[in-house]
């Protein structure tokens, strides 16, 4: 099992959370997606998968949901 955490900008409600969880959950090997919503700030998304996921695949899923991955060490 692998656990990865990414920051996601722009999420403001439970609908946002659902959209991100749904898109990331469709990636191969993903078994769980948890979101710590930070309304208007950077929300933390923790992904559990059979193997580590490519950062580009995660970012593409987040963009598909309508949001953006925040680069590590960003001030957002």
Rosetta constraint file for C-alpha pairs under 8 A:
AtomPair CA 1 CA 48 HARMONIC 6.88 0.50
AtomPair CA 1 CA 49 HARMONIC 5.79 0.50
AtomPair CA 1 CA 50 HARMONIC 4.62 0.50
AtomPair CA 1 CA 51 HARMONIC 5.89 0.50
AtomPair CA 1 CA 52 HARMONIC 7.98 0.50
AtomPair CA 2 CA 48 HARMONIC 5.64 0.50
AtomPair CA 2 CA 49 HARMONIC 5.30 0.50
AtomPair CA 2 CA 50 HARMONIC 5.99 0.50
AtomPair CA 2 CA 51 HARMONIC 5.34 0.50
AtomPair CA 2 CA 52 HARMONIC 5.39 0.50
AtomPair CA 3 CA 46 HARMONIC 6.80 0.50
AtomPair CA 3 CA 47 HARMONIC 5.52 0.50
AtomPair CA 3 CA 48 HARMONIC 4.49 0.50
AtomPair CA 3 CA 49 HARMONIC 6.50 0.50
AtomPair CA 3 CA 52 HARMONIC 7.29 0.50
AtomPair CA 4 CA 46 HARMONIC 5.66 0.50
AtomPair CA 4 CA 47 HARMONIC 5.20 0.50
AtomPair CA 4 CA 48 HARMONIC 6.61 0.50
AtomPair CA 4 CA 52 HARMONIC 7.42 0.50
AtomPair CA 5 CA 44 HARMONIC 6.60 0.50
AtomPair CA 5 CA 45 HARMONIC 5.45 0.50
AtomPair CA 5 CA 46 HARMONIC 4.30 0.50
AtomPair CA 5 CA 47 HARMONIC 6.18 0.50
AtomPair CA 6 CA 44 HARMONIC 5.88 0.50
AtomPair CA 6 CA 45 HARMONIC 5.31 0.50
AtomPair CA 6 CA 46 HARMONIC 6.60 0.50
AtomPair CA 6 CA 69 HARMONIC 6.87 0.50
AtomPair CA 6 CA 70 HARMONIC 7.32 0.50
AtomPair CA 6 CA 72 HARMONIC 7.85 0.50
AtomPair CA 7 CA 42 HARMONIC 5.64 0.50
AtomPair CA 7 CA 43 HARMONIC 5.52 0.50
AtomPair CA 7 CA 44 HARMONIC 4.77 0.50
AtomPair CA 7 CA 45 HARMONIC 6.16 0.50
AtomPair CA 7 CA 69 HARMONIC 5.69 0.50
AtomPair CA 7 CA 70 HARMONIC 5.05 0.50
AtomPair CA 7 CA 71 HARMONIC 7.32 0.50
AtomPair CA 7 CA 72 HARMONIC 7.59 0.50
AtomPair CA 8 CA 42 HARMONIC 5.36 0.50
AtomPair CA 8 CA 43 HARMONIC 5.16 0.50
AtomPair CA 8 CA 44 HARMONIC 6.39 0.50
AtomPair CA 8 CA 45 HARMONIC 7.00 0.50
AtomPair CA 8 CA 62 HARMONIC 7.70 0.50
AtomPair CA 8 CA 67 HARMONIC 6.80 0.50
AtomPair CA 8 CA 68 HARMONIC 5.61 0.50
AtomPair CA 8 CA 69 HARMONIC 4.52 0.50
AtomPair CA 8 CA 70 HARMONIC 5.45 0.50
AtomPair CA 9 CA 40 HARMONIC 7.41 0.50
AtomPair CA 9 CA 41 HARMONIC 6.13 0.50
AtomPair CA 9 CA 42 HARMONIC 4.77 0.50
AtomPair CA 9 CA 43 HARMONIC 6.37 0.50
AtomPair CA 9 CA 67 HARMONIC 6.24 0.50
AtomPair CA 9 CA 68 HARMONIC 5.49 0.50
AtomPair CA 9 CA 69 HARMONIC 6.32 0.50
AtomPair CA 9 CA 70 HARMONIC 6.20 0.50
AtomPair CA 9 CA 76 HARMONIC 7.70 0.50
AtomPair CA 10 CA 39 HARMONIC 7.82 0.50
AtomPair CA 10 CA 40 HARMONIC 5.86 0.50
AtomPair CA 10 CA 41 HARMONIC 6.76 0.50
AtomPair CA 10 CA 42 HARMONIC 7.24 0.50
AtomPair CA 10 CA 67 HARMONIC 5.92 0.50
AtomPair CA 10 CA 68 HARMONIC 7.20 0.50
AtomPair CA 11 CA 16 HARMONIC 5.37 0.50
AtomPair CA 11 CA 17 HARMONIC 6.97 0.50
AtomPair CA 11 CA 37 HARMONIC 7.08 0.50
AtomPair CA 11 CA 38 HARMONIC 7.36 0.50
AtomPair CA 11 CA 39 HARMONIC 6.19 0.50
AtomPair CA 11 CA 40 HARMONIC 6.30 0.50
AtomPair CA 11 CA 41 HARMONIC 7.57 0.50
AtomPair CA 11 CA 42 HARMONIC 7.79 0.50
AtomPair CA 11 CA 43 HARMONIC 6.94 0.50
AtomPair CA 11 CA 67 HARMONIC 7.13 0.50
AtomPair CA 12 CA 16 HARMONIC 6.41 0.50
AtomPair CA 12 CA 37 HARMONIC 7.34 0.50
AtomPair CA 12 CA 38 HARMONIC 7.24 0.50
AtomPair CA 12 CA 39 HARMONIC 4.42 0.50
AtomPair CA 12 CA 40 HARMONIC 5.62 0.50
AtomPair CA 13 CA 17 HARMONIC 6.57 0.50
AtomPair CA 13 CA 37 HARMONIC 7.60 0.50
AtomPair CA 13 CA 39 HARMONIC 6.93 0.50
AtomPair CA 14 CA 18 HARMONIC 6.12 0.50
AtomPair CA 15 CA 19 HARMONIC 6.21 0.50
AtomPair CA 16 CA 20 HARMONIC 6.31 0.50
AtomPair CA 17 CA 21 HARMONIC 6.08 0.50
AtomPair CA 17 CA 35 HARMONIC 6.53 0.50
AtomPair CA 17 CA 37 HARMONIC 7.26 0.50
AtomPair CA 18 CA 22 HARMONIC 5.96 0.50
AtomPair CA 19 CA 23 HARMONIC 6.29 0.50
AtomPair CA 19 CA 65 HARMONIC 5.50 0.50
AtomPair CA 20 CA 24 HARMONIC 6.11 0.50
AtomPair CA 20 CA 61 HARMONIC 7.51 0.50
AtomPair CA 20 CA 62 HARMONIC 5.93 0.50
AtomPair CA 20 CA 65 HARMONIC 5.48 0.50
AtomPair CA 21 CA 25 HARMONIC 5.68 0.50
AtomPair CA 21 CA 33 HARMONIC 5.76 0.50
AtomPair CA 21 CA 34 HARMONIC 7.31 0.50
AtomPair CA 21 CA 35 HARMONIC 7.61 0.50
AtomPair CA 22 CA 26 HARMONIC 6.48 0.50
AtomPair CA 23 CA 27 HARMONIC 7.36 0.50
AtomPair CA 23 CA 61 HARMONIC 5.28 0.50
AtomPair CA 23 CA 62 HARMONIC 6.81 0.50
AtomPair CA 23 CA 64 HARMONIC 7.05 0.50
AtomPair CA 23 CA 65 HARMONIC 6.21 0.50
AtomPair CA 24 CA 30 HARMONIC 7.55 0.50
AtomPair CA 24 CA 33 HARMONIC 7.27 0.50
AtomPair CA 24 CA 58 HARMONIC 6.59 0.50
AtomPair CA 24 CA 61 HARMONIC 5.45 0.50
AtomPair CA 24 CA 62 HARMONIC 6.91 0.50
AtomPair CA 25 CA 30 HARMONIC 5.71 0.50
AtomPair CA 25 CA 31 HARMONIC 7.22 0.50
AtomPair CA 25 CA 32 HARMONIC 6.95 0.50
AtomPair CA 25 CA 33 HARMONIC 6.55 0.50
AtomPair CA 26 CA 30 HARMONIC 7.17 0.50
AtomPair CA 27 CA 57 HARMONIC 7.75 0.50
AtomPair CA 27 CA 61 HARMONIC 7.88 0.50
AtomPair CA 29 CA 49 HARMONIC 5.14 0.50
AtomPair CA 29 CA 50 HARMONIC 5.12 0.50
AtomPair CA 29 CA 51 HARMONIC 6.84 0.50
AtomPair CA 30 CA 47 HARMONIC 7.10 0.50
AtomPair CA 30 CA 48 HARMONIC 5.91 0.50
AtomPair CA 30 CA 49 HARMONIC 4.07 0.50
AtomPair CA 30 CA 50 HARMONIC 6.52 0.50
AtomPair CA 31 CA 47 HARMONIC 7.88 0.50
AtomPair CA 31 CA 48 HARMONIC 5.67 0.50
AtomPair CA 31 CA 49 HARMONIC 5.25 0.50
AtomPair CA 31 CA 50 HARMONIC 7.25 0.50
AtomPair CA 32 CA 47 HARMONIC 5.95 0.50
AtomPair CA 32 CA 48 HARMONIC 5.06 0.50
AtomPair CA 32 CA 49 HARMONIC 6.97 0.50
AtomPair CA 33 CA 45 HARMONIC 6.94 0.50
AtomPair CA 33 CA 46 HARMONIC 5.75 0.50
AtomPair CA 33 CA 47 HARMONIC 4.68 0.50
AtomPair CA 33 CA 48 HARMONIC 6.37 0.50
AtomPair CA 34 CA 45 HARMONIC 5.73 0.50
AtomPair CA 34 CA 46 HARMONIC 5.14 0.50
AtomPair CA 34 CA 47 HARMONIC 6.59 0.50
AtomPair CA 35 CA 43 HARMONIC 6.93 0.50
AtomPair CA 35 CA 44 HARMONIC 5.79 0.50
AtomPair CA 35 CA 45 HARMONIC 4.51 0.50
AtomPair CA 35 CA 46 HARMONIC 6.37 0.50
AtomPair CA 36 CA 43 HARMONIC 5.64 0.50
AtomPair CA 36 CA 44 HARMONIC 5.12 0.50
AtomPair CA 36 CA 45 HARMONIC 6.40 0.50
AtomPair CA 37 CA 42 HARMONIC 7.87 0.50
AtomPair CA 37 CA 43 HARMONIC 4.83 0.50
AtomPair CA 37 CA 44 HARMONIC 6.81 0.50
AtomPair CA 38 CA 42 HARMONIC 5.86 0.50
AtomPair CA 38 CA 43 HARMONIC 4.73 0.50
AtomPair CA 38 CA 44 HARMONIC 7.74 0.50
AtomPair CA 39 CA 43 HARMONIC 7.47 0.50
AtomPair CA 41 CA 76 HARMONIC 6.79 0.50
AtomPair CA 42 CA 70 HARMONIC 7.30 0.50
AtomPair CA 42 CA 76 HARMONIC 6.36 0.50
AtomPair CA 49 CA 53 HARMONIC 7.45 0.50
AtomPair CA 53 CA 57 HARMONIC 6.95 0.50
AtomPair CA 53 CA 58 HARMONIC 7.06 0.50
AtomPair CA 54 CA 58 HARMONIC 6.58 0.50
AtomPair CA 55 CA 59 HARMONIC 6.11 0.50
AtomPair CA 56 CA 60 HARMONIC 6.03 0.50
AtomPair CA 57 CA 61 HARMONIC 6.29 0.50
AtomPair CA 58 CA 62 HARMONIC 6.28 0.50
AtomPair CA 59 CA 63 HARMONIC 6.12 0.50
AtomPair CA 59 CA 68 HARMONIC 7.08 0.50
AtomPair CA 59 CA 69 HARMONIC 5.83 0.50
AtomPair CA 60 CA 64 HARMONIC 6.06 0.50
AtomPair CA 61 CA 65 HARMONIC 6.38 0.50
AtomPair CA 62 CA 66 HARMONIC 6.52 0.50
AtomPair CA 62 CA 67 HARMONIC 5.55 0.50
AtomPair CA 62 CA 68 HARMONIC 6.03 0.50
AtomPair CA 62 CA 69 HARMONIC 6.71 0.50
AtomPair CA 63 CA 67 HARMONIC 5.01 0.50
AtomPair CA 63 CA 68 HARMONIC 5.59 0.50
AtomPair CA 63 CA 69 HARMONIC 7.77 0.50
AtomPair CA 70 CA 74 HARMONIC 6.59 0.50
AtomPair CA 70 CA 76 HARMONIC 7.21 0.50
